[in-house]
């Protein structure tokens, strides 16, 4: 158990390091390729910088490049920041799979993929309006591990692990240890789902549900298949983007053979992510007959231009995936440096409408706790 330092909230629940959980999952024997890649993912800022040929500037290996990024942006570092950032990294460590690393440009400290995963001293900034739970996850708990925010849909926190740690993640402080783990533990929550006949779509989320092994997913899908009023199973996942080897025929079969209509919602933010093995993985999903939608987050200095968003949308539709949402950043503590103004987002969407077919323009949305759906920013 590691104290959650990111929020500065002393009442915040302690969480198990998600990295620890990941390791516990992947040390089993006879691992498939994707699990071996996850086991070998980069887990330190130092190694990440070294692999990209970026020069470290201090003795603290963990934070040197973060320091360099801050200096480049004109920020000053306060005494004690280094220790504070190290504490943050203990709770939410660097995690970058090799495939995602390969899509970064060496010796470019402003690489748009690198900036999504590289820790920064800005994560220590306290910004007005930013909080521990910006989207009201905790007030939406319907049963342990299940959230319900919108009519007809419920979301399962299937697992706390991911294959990458995005520094802007709105669930970076989520108390994953409070969600059931084994199928037996899920029993009472699945009972509640059975009793609520209004729910027709179940969303597998996390963390990232595709971190679960095929065997565990098969058991979970089997339980959900047996709930007659469920019609659709949606999967919110970044694995096809950052760890494309996860998209195996075996995985696709699990969903193809389900009674429930599957829908995969992937998460790519920049066109440089949609290349090589990632592009091939998207094609595999689309050719398996599974609708693939993408949601992106508008991130300052990473994808906040019309040209970048247009190219992202083009690459997606050329592969058969639909740009679904462009999210205004959820105001999670430690991520304020990623936020852009809403006016810029609106301008980008208007310009996209002039360049792309209607189906290729995502909805620009913000999640507001208590609202019956995402709020479109028009
Ligand atoms: S993959 Fe999703 S849940 Fe995981 S760290 Fe990134 S944004 Fe958060």
Boltz pocket constraint, residues with backbone or C-beta under 6 A from the ligand:
constraints:
  - pocket:
      binder: B
      contacts: [[A, 161], [A, 162], [A, 163], [A, 164], [A, 165], [A, 166], [A, 168], [A, 169], [A, 170], [A, 171], [A, 172], [A, 206], [A, 207], [A, 208], [A, 238], [A, 267]]
      max_distance: 6.0
